[in-house]
Amino acid sequence: MMDNTKVLEEETSSTSAHKCPWMPTSYVDCTDFELMKKAKIHAAHVLLWSRDEKPVSPYHYDDIELPMQTKILMQVRFDGSFGFPGGFVDELESKVPSSFPKFLELLQQGVCRELFEEMGFGRDTSPSYVYSCHPAGREKDVMLHFFMFQLTPSQMKAISWGSIISTSDEVVGLSLVPLYTMKDGIRGLPTFLTNSFAGNAVEQLLRCILKQGFLSEVEVRKATEVAFKILKKRGGGDLKFEFQSHTHIL
Ligand SMILES: O=c1[nH]cnc2c1ncn2[C@@H]1O[C@H](COP(=O)(O)OP(=O)(O)O)[C@@H](O)[C@H]1O
């Protein structure tokens, strides 16, 4: 018989995203399948990304060249917040399979179904598992599972230029993530991070950027710190709370 704990350990150790220990978050990682099984509801989301093989001629703007060779796609949701395609995996509400590989398979199917519903694309893709987490102290309520999938540059172009149009009322727009910081240290990724994000989408985004090495830890950390400062200036109050309130919709 297959040892599920071992499979999970292997899955998570080979695929888990780098943590951002410096980022305040109210979500807790979960690598324990027994605990995952206890959650009442499961949601799965997927980060779609692509990388142009040939160096693209950079887009000159103002004082810098914007290096957008790597593209990450996010959605603007019906509620105005940014998030990734995905949603609740209803099949897991009534019964969670006893084996982790089967569980992952159902999550993957769920995320592909949502991808198709929201973007009219991706029914037959196989996104790779990244990590799971739950809101602090609510491990029995909801588990959020995260996947990544690499698109070809032409698939990305078709999606982000709107050739593939969302059929879902829940999506009001698509956006590429600015993976750079401009010379003023504010525009680009730091400004993008001051938007509102659904669930723990901002953490999922930053962890995948680190996992894939799209940006260095120093760059990501700096962008996050600037985002905190901008948020604080806008609203005053406690920085940590504010950032969490942006990321904590559950
Ligand atoms: O991109 C995301 N990353 C992490 N959590 C998210 C994201 N988008 C939504 N959520 C959270 O996941 C859960 C499912 O929401 P979603 O709107 O995706 O599901 P639905 O489309 O099935 O209604 C909610 O608790 C929501 O806060």
The ligand as a Tripos MOL2 file, in Angstrom:
@<TRIPOS>MOLECULE
LIG
   27    29     1     0     0
SMALL
NO_CHARGES

@<TRIPOS>ATOM
      1 O1         -6.4490   33.9490   -6.1900 O.2       1 LIG1
      2 C1         -6.7980   33.5320   -5.0840 C.ar      1 LIG1
      3 N1         -5.9000   33.0230   -4.2230 N.ar      1 LIG1
      4 C2         -6.2330   32.5400   -2.9920 C.ar      1 LIG1
      5 N2         -7.4760   32.5290   -2.5500 N.ar      1 LIG1
      6 C3         -8.4270   33.0220   -3.3480 C.ar      1 LIG1
      7 C4         -8.1590   33.5470   -4.6420 C.ar      1 LIG1
      8 N3         -9.3200   33.9490   -5.1960 N.ar      1 LIG1
      9 C5        -10.2810   33.6820   -4.2860 C.ar      1 LIG1
     10 N4         -9.7600   33.1280   -3.1730 N.ar      1 LIG1
     11 C6        -10.4520   32.6130   -1.9950 C.3       1 LIG1
     12 O2        -10.8330   31.2820   -2.3550 O.3       1 LIG1
     13 C7        -12.1710   31.0100   -1.9880 C.3       1 LIG1
     14 C8        -12.9490   30.6850   -3.2560 C.3       1 LIG1
     15 O3        -13.2090   31.9010   -3.9350 O.3       1 LIG1
     16 P1        -13.4950   31.9800   -5.4900 P.3       1 LIG1
     17 O4        -14.1260   33.3090   -5.7360 O.co2     1 LIG1
     18 O5        -12.2530   31.6910   -6.2350 O.co2     1 LIG1
     19 O6        -14.4960   30.7710   -5.6670 O.3       1 LIG1
     20 P2        -15.7710   30.5230   -6.5950 P.3       1 LIG1
     21 O7        -15.3990   31.1190   -7.9330 O.co2     1 LIG1
     22 O8        -15.9050   29.0230   -6.6300 O.co2     1 LIG1
     23 O9        -16.8880   31.2430   -5.9070 O.co2     1 LIG1
     24 C9        -12.6670   32.2290   -1.2440 C.3       1 LIG1
     25 O10       -12.5020   31.9440    0.1190 O.3       1 LIG1
     26 C10       -11.7280   33.3600   -1.6850 C.3       1 LIG1
     27 O11       -11.4870   34.3030   -0.6680 O.3       1 LIG1
@<TRIPOS>BOND
     1     1     2 2
     2     2     3 ar
     3     2     7 ar
     4     3     4 ar
     5     4     5 ar
     6     5     6 ar
     7     6     7 ar
     8     6    10 ar
     9     7     8 ar
    10     8     9 ar
    11     9    10 ar
    12    10    11 1
    13    11    12 1
    14    11    26 1
    15    12    13 1
    16    13    14 1
    17    13    24 1
    18    14    15 1
    19    15    16 1
    20    16    17 2
    21    16    18 1
    22    16    19 1
    23    19    20 1
    24    20    21 2
    25    20    22 1
    26    20    23 1
    27    24    25 1
    28    24    26 1
    29    26    27 1
@<TRIPOS>SUBSTRUCTURE
     1 LIG1         1 GROUP 0 **** ****
